């Protein structure tokens, strides 16, 4: 909906209308024409009343905006709602303008519009509700608002506007794409179930059993001991979860201004994280990219209900701009638990990826490198013969292909 300007041009309101009415009033007073005096005073009263009406039109007006979800994927529908309440005896006409940069409010439109508008006439102590269907077309962090209000007298002679102070933040995750099955690099893990495993994870407790002599006292389950009136110890789930660190290097993307390839890489990283989470793996993230809104650039390798959401949000906030040295970031801030594997994503091989490969090799961490562009020995694009280097096309399923 386009913005509707209901205001009559001030050229006809102030200079001409009031001037003409003033001349009529002067003539009426000069010749004692009571009817003309009455009409002139009524016209003056209408203009003055409209001016005062406009001045008070936005007083005691409350406006609130909300969305049905603050996190979404590109192409998903989002409902934007605005509630306007007139908390005074004076009726008003209102126009609500909402900046929606980055969203389309016409789902079938090809272009992303910048503002959506709604109108209503409110009687005393009445409220109006507006709802728009929005759709984000690309990954990122967007702010809807602030909401703008335009009101005035019922004639539309004088308009007055103001803006709310709040905006609504919406996180748009990278689009998820289908991936081919991939054998991940990993160390040998113990796969013996239950208490028979030689390596146990103290975080995941399977149950309890009678305490066995020689076991550490820290494994005693005191509540179960009190309940059974004999010493009970905890039974842990074996440490067999895969721990995968995903590394995103934005340096080459920024250098070559490869925005489309950058978005494709983030889609692959997001899809990989979702796939690993479904497999029960612990995932983490490190990047040298700047984060919109100051989000974290490191997510420790972990598995808990909020980890995947935090991972996808970090990808949504990631910008194609290097804000720090990737290797120094990993050396100084990254904690690498035992049994971790690494998946490194970048535009193409360079000195940073070579240093990263050496960094992981020195620590005995299996790693696999994914690049958008891989070049043969002649410098031309071509396949790689390295077991640790892949192209994104090798794991992404293109549309129309299995």
N, C-alpha and C positions, 0 to 999 in steps of 0.2 A: 504494500500500500504506500502510495506516495504521500509526502507531507502536504497537508492542505492549509494554505494561508488564508484565513478568514478575515484578516484585518482590512478595513477600508483604507486606501491611501491617505496618509495624514494631510496631504495637500488639500484634500476636500474637507477634512475635519476641522483643522485649526485655522489656516489662513482664510479660506473662502467661506465656509459655513458659519464660523463664529463671527467673522468680519461682517458677513451679510446680515446675520441676526442682530449684531450690534447696531448696524445702520438702521434696520427696521425698528429696533427698540428706541433709538434716538428720534426717528421720525414720529413714532407713535407717541412718545412723551411730548414731543414738540407740538403736535396737533391734538393731543388728548384722545387718541384712538385706543379705547379700552380693549377692544378685541385684539388689536394688533399687539398691544402691550402684553396681553395674556399669552398669545401665541409665542411671542419672542421670549418671554420668561420661561414658558414651557420648554422651548428648544434649548435655552441655556440650562435649564434643570436636567434635561435628558443628557446633555453632554457632561455636565458636572457629575451627575449621578453615575454615568457610565465610567467616568474617570475614577471615582471613588470605588465603584464596584470592582474595577480592574485592580485597584491597589490592594483590595482585601481578598481578591479571588484565590490567591495561593496560601492565605493564612489558614492554619488548622487543616491543611491537606497533608495526609500521610500516604506515602507511596513505598511499596515493598516489592522487590523482585526476587525470583527464585527459579531454580531449574530442578528437574526431576532427578538428575544425576550430574555429579561433578567430574566424573571420569567416563570416557567413552572412546570408541574407535571410529576412524573415518568411515563415513557412510551410514552411521547409525543415527536414528532420529532422536532428537533432544527437545524436550518441552520447556519453553520459557514462559513463566507466568508473572504477571504484574497485577498487584492489587492496589487500587487507589480509593481512599476513603475521605469523604468530605465531612469533617467533624465540626461543622458550624451551621447556622441557620440560613446562610446566604447560598442560593443555588449558583452553580458555575458550569461553564463549558470547559472541558479539558482535552488536551492532546498530549499523549505520552509518546516520547521518542526514545528508542533504545538502540545505542550503537552496538552492532553485532559483527564487527570486523572479524573476518575469518570464518564466518558461518553464512549459509544461504537459508533464507526463510521461505523461499519458494523451492521445494525439493526438486522440482523438474527443471529449474533454471540452470543454465550452464555457468553463469557468472556468480561470484560471491558478492552480495550486496553489503552495504555498510550500515544501514539503519532500517529499523522497522518501526511502524507508527500505528497507534490506536487512538480512537476518539470516543468521547462519551460526554453526555450532559448529566450532571449530578444534582439532584435536589438536596434539601437539607438532610444531613446525617445519613446520606446514602453512600454506597460504595459500588465500585465497578471492577470487574475482573477481565483481564486480557490474557490470551494464550496464543503463542506462536509456535509452529513446528520449525525447528532449526536442524541443520545438518552440517557437521564439520567435514570439510573436504580434505584436510591434510593434518599431519601430526603437528603437535606443538602445544604451547600454553597460551590460552586466550582469556581475555577479560571482557565480559559482557557488561555494558554500562559505562559510566553512571547513567541512570535514568534521567531523562530531561522532561520537565513538565512545562507546558504552555497553557495559559488560561487567560481569562479576561471577562469583559462584560458579555451579556448575551447577544448584543448587537455586533460584536466583533470590532468595535471602534478602537479599543485600546487593549493590547495584549501584554502579558507579563510572563516571564519565564524564569525557571530556576532548575538546578541540577541536584540530585542526591549525591551524597559523598561516597557511597559504597559501590563497589563493583563485584561481579560474580566471576570467580576464577574457574575455568573449565580445562581439565587436562585431557588432551586427545592423544591416546596411545598410538604407536606405530601400527600400521595395518599388518595383520597376520597373514602369512602366505604358507601354502603347503610345502613341506620339505621331504626330501627323500631320506630313506633310512641311512644312517651314518654310524660307522663303528668309531666310537670315541677313544682317544688314547688314554690309557689309565694304567696304574700300577696293579699288581696282583693284590686282590682283596680276599680276606677270609670270608667264606660263605657258609660256615657251619651254623645252623640255627640254634637259637636259645642259649642256654648256659654252657653248651659244649664249645662255643666259639672261643679261641684263645685270645681274641681281642674283643672287648665289650665296650659299649657306648653307655656312659653313666647318665645320659640325658633321657634315653628311652627305656622305661621300666616295663618288663613284660609281666611280672608278678613277684611272688615271694615263695620261699621254701625254708625248711629247717636249716639253721646256721651250721656250716661245716667248719670243723676245726682248722685253723690256719688261715682262714679268710680274713681280709682287713676289717677292722671294726667299723670303718666308715660305711661298709655295705650293709650294716645291720638296719633293719626296718623296725624302728622302735614302736610305732603304733601297732603294727602287726604282732610284734612280740608281746605287747600288753594284752592284745585281744586273744592270742592263743596260749598265753602263759608259758611260752617257751621261746627261745631266741629264734628269730626269723631274719633271713637275709634277702636282699633284692636280687631279682633275676633280670639281667639287662639284655636288650636287643643287641646283636653283634654289630660291630662297626663295618657295614658292608655298603653303605650309601656312597654313591659316586659324588665326588665334590668337584664341581666344574667352575672355574673362573673364566668369565668372558671379558676380553680386553678389546676396547674400541679406540683405535688411533685415528684422530680426525685431521692430523697434520697434512697428509697428502691430499685429502679431500679439499681442505681449505686452499692449499697451494694451487691446485688445478681448477678450483671453482666447480668441482664436480658435485653439484647439489643433487641431481637426480640419482647418481650412483650412491651418494651418501644416504639418501632416504631409502634406497633399496637395501643397503647394508644394514641399516637400523631395523628394517622390516624383517630381515633374516635373523638378526640377533634376537629380536623380540619373539619370533616364532620358535627359535631354538630354545629360548628360556622357557617358554610355555611347554614345549615338548619334553624338556628335561624335568620340569616340575611334575608333569604327568607320570614320568618314569620314576618318580620318587627321589630324584637327585637334589643335592644341595647346590645352589647356584650363587654366584657373586659377580660383581661388576667393578671394573676400574676403567677410567677414561681420562684423557687429557683435554677433553672438550669443555668449553664454558657451559655453565648450567643456568638456564633462564630462571630467575627468581631465587638464585642461590642454593639450588638443590645439591645434595651430596654427589661427589664425583667418585666415591668409593662405597660399594656395598659389600661388607664382609660375606664370605661364603657361609651360607646358613640355609636352613629349611624351617620355616614357620609360616603360619597362615598369611601373614602380611608381606612375606618376602617377595612374592611374585608381583604384587601390586606396587611395591616400592621399586622393583626392578623396572617395570614398564613405565612408571612415572619418571624415573631417571632418564630413560630413553626419550620420553616425551619432552623433557626439559633440555636435552642435549642440543647444543648449537654447533654449527659447522665452523667453529673457531677454536683454535688451540689456546688454552689458558695456562698451561703448565707443561713441564717436561715429563713425558710419560715414564721414562725409565727412573728418574729421580722420584717420581710419585710412588712407583712400586717399591723402590728401595727404602724409602723413608716412612711411608704410611700404610703399606700393605702387609697384613699378617697372613702368612701362608701356612695353613694347617697341613698335617701329614695326609698323604693320599690324594692330594689335589691334582687336577689336570687343567690344562689351559687351552682355550680357543681364542685365537687372536684374529681380529678383523681390521682390515685396512684397504686402501685403494690399490696400492701396489707395493712391492718390496722396495725397501730403502734402508738407510742406515739405522733407523729406529727399530724396524722389524728385525734386522740382523742382531742388534744389541739386545733386543727382547728375547730372541732365540737363545743367545748366549746366557742371558740372565736366568732363564728357566733351566737350561742345560746344566749350569753350575749347581743348581739346587735339586737336580734329579727330578724335575717336574716334566712329565710328558706334555707336549704342546702340538697344536695343529693350527696352521695359519691359513686364513681365507682372504683372498684378494679379489677385487673386481677386475683388475687387469693383471695378467701374467704374461711375461715376455720370454721368448726363446733366447738362445744364445746369440742370435743375430740381431736382437733388439726388436724383432717383429712379434706381434701378439701370437702366442702359440701355447700348446699344452705344456704342462710341467711334468717332469719325471721324478720329482721329489715326493717321498712318502708323507712328508709333513706339510705340504703346500697344496691347497685346493683353490678352485675358483668358486664363486658363489653360484654360478650356473650349474655346478656339479651337484649341489644339494637342493637347489630350488626347483620346484615343479612348475614349469611354465604353463600358462593357460592353454588348454587343448591338448596337453601332453600328460601321460601318466607317470 
